[in-house]
Amino acid sequence: MRIVYKIWLIFVNMNSPLYKYRYVLFFGMFFLWMTFFDTNNFIYRIRLVSDIADLEESIKIHEVKIGELRRQKTDLFGNERNLEKFAREKYLMKKDNEDIFVITDPELENEK
């Protein structure tokens, strides 16, 4: 508390050499405080803005995916033939009197 009082006396005393620069010193100390020591400092706020931008981009990507899934859902459940086609392609389902042969390209499997 005594240190703060002594600093205050330096700023208030007109004979002090720092009196002439009191506003520059005050705003300099304010800038340092807001940049490094405050809980909502500038560095933290820049990180928050970056995180918000990343999250908004993620929201846009997920909205596109949701739209695609909704379109697939309406296509799939809109017609019995589409449902059967989907089951056969995606899950390799078959009828009782059928055999399924899966042919894969070895070059494509090496890329995975």
C-alpha positions as CSV (number, residue, x, y, z in Angstrom):
1,M,0.0,0.0,0.0
2,R,2.9,2.3,0.7
3,I,4.4,1.7,-2.7
4,V,1.1,2.7,-4.4
5,Y,1.0,5.8,-2.3
6,K,4.6,6.7,-3.2
7,I,3.8,6.3,-6.9
8,W,0.7,8.4,-6.5
9,L,2.8,11.1,-4.9
10,I,5.2,11.1,-7.9
11,F,2.3,11.6,-10.3
12,V,0.7,14.4,-8.2
13,N,3.9,16.3,-7.2
14,M,4.4,19.1,-9.7
15,N,8.1,19.3,-8.9
16,S,8.7,15.7,-9.9
17,P,10.4,15.2,-13.3
18,L,7.8,12.5,-14.1
19,Y,4.9,15.0,-13.6
20,K,5.2,16.2,-17.2
21,Y,4.9,12.6,-18.5
22,R,2.2,11.5,-16.1
23,Y,-0.4,10.8,-18.9
24,V,2.1,8.9,-21.0
25,L,3.2,6.8,-18.0
26,F,-0.4,6.2,-16.9
27,F,-1.6,5.0,-20.3
28,G,1.7,3.0,-20.7
29,M,1.0,1.2,-17.4
30,F,-2.6,0.8,-18.4
31,F,-1.6,-0.8,-21.7
32,L,0.9,-3.1,-20.0
33,W,-1.8,-4.1,-17.4
34,M,-4.4,-4.8,-20.1
35,T,-1.9,-6.7,-22.3
36,F,-0.4,-9.1,-19.8
37,F,-1.9,-9.0,-16.3
38,D,-5.6,-8.6,-16.6
39,T,-7.9,-11.7,-16.6
40,N,-9.3,-10.6,-20.0
41,N,-6.0,-9.4,-21.4
42,F,-5.5,-8.8,-25.1
43,I,-3.6,-12.1,-25.7
44,Y,-6.5,-14.1,-24.2
45,R,-9.0,-12.1,-26.3
46,I,-7.1,-12.8,-29.5
47,R,-7.1,-16.5,-28.7
48,L,-10.9,-16.4,-28.0
49,V,-11.5,-14.7,-31.4
50,S,-9.5,-17.4,-33.1
51,D,-11.4,-20.2,-31.2
52,I,-14.7,-18.5,-32.1
53,A,-13.7,-18.4,-35.8
54,D,-12.7,-22.1,-35.7
55,L,-16.0,-23.0,-34.0
56,E,-18.1,-21.0,-36.5
57,E,-16.3,-22.8,-39.4
58,S,-17.0,-26.1,-37.7
59,I,-20.7,-25.2,-37.4
60,K,-20.9,-24.4,-41.1
61,I,-19.2,-27.8,-42.0
62,H,-21.6,-29.7,-39.7
63,E,-24.7,-27.8,-41.1
64,V,-23.6,-29.0,-44.6
65,K,-23.2,-32.5,-43.3
66,I,-26.6,-32.4,-41.6
67,G,-28.2,-31.1,-44.8
68,E,-26.6,-34.0,-46.8
69,L,-27.8,-36.6,-44.2
70,R,-31.4,-35.2,-44.3
71,R,-31.4,-35.4,-48.1
72,Q,-30.1,-39.0,-47.9
73,K,-32.8,-39.8,-45.3
74,T,-35.6,-38.5,-47.5
75,D,-34.2,-40.4,-50.5
76,L,-33.8,-43.6,-48.5
77,F,-37.1,-43.7,-46.7
78,G,-39.1,-42.2,-49.6
79,N,-39.0,-45.3,-51.7
80,E,-38.8,-49.0,-50.9
81,R,-36.5,-49.6,-53.9
82,N,-34.0,-47.0,-52.6
83,L,-34.0,-48.6,-49.2
84,E,-33.1,-52.0,-50.7
85,K,-30.4,-50.4,-52.8
86,F,-28.9,-48.7,-49.8
87,A,-28.9,-51.9,-47.8
88,R,-27.3,-53.9,-50.5
89,E,-24.6,-51.3,-51.2
90,K,-23.7,-50.1,-47.8
91,Y,-24.2,-53.3,-45.6
92,L,-23.8,-56.0,-48.3
93,M,-27.2,-57.4,-47.5
94,K,-28.6,-60.1,-49.9
95,K,-31.7,-62.0,-50.6
96,D,-31.9,-65.7,-49.6
97,N,-31.3,-67.0,-53.0
98,E,-28.3,-64.8,-53.9
99,D,-24.6,-64.9,-53.5
100,I,-22.5,-61.7,-53.2
101,F,-19.0,-61.4,-54.4
102,V,-17.0,-58.3,-53.3
103,I,-14.2,-57.4,-55.7
104,T,-11.7,-54.9,-54.5
105,D,-8.9,-53.1,-56.2
106,P,-5.6,-53.8,-54.4
107,E,-4.2,-50.4,-55.4
108,L,-7.1,-48.6,-53.7
109,E,-6.6,-50.7,-50.5
110,N,-2.9,-49.7,-50.4
111,E,-3.8,-46.0,-50.5
112,K,-5.9,-46.4,-47.3
